[in-house]
Amino acid sequence: MPPEPLHTNETALLLRIAEGDEQAFSTLFAAWATPLAAIAMKILKNGYARQEVVQEVFIKVWLYRDKLDKVENLGAWLRKITVNQSLLALQRHAANDKRLEAIQITQHPPIDNTSALELKEIRRLVHEAIESLPQQRKIIYHLNRVEGKTTREIAEELQLSHGYVRNALSAALASIRERLTASGMLILMFLLHL
């Protein structure tokens, strides 16, 4: 069930977001994050994947905010993006499962017994991927993944908007995944929880 209307005029809210109004974006997020998470959960059956999908949906809304004036039915539009992102996540997971299966078939000994040399190489690649990030993304990544701070805590500490920190963290993770995928190490990284 969609939430109550955000505003008497959704168009006005979307126009404010299109102009870069972070408060309007926060209002949209607060109203729609839970219903969209429920849709993603029905498709993915995985809490972590659901969270990533909802984050991707709102990143897309923010990145393409200049096109919000063309949205006629906000709820239908957000649900469609959520379903599409969920299906993409399923495809990624299926592809990862196939790669993992291929690795397990060809690996001797199994991945659980990954050599110290392989672990060292994976850590080196992760470190290089992190070091290649722009300085502010690197700081945000470190504060979140190493120090365990929430995006809200990071935003306060660095005096940045919460939306900016969320977007920067998502972009940092995407950049790291992209580098590791290019080197063929992404699956091992997830298996070893690096």
Disulfide bonds with the S-S distance in Angstrom:
none
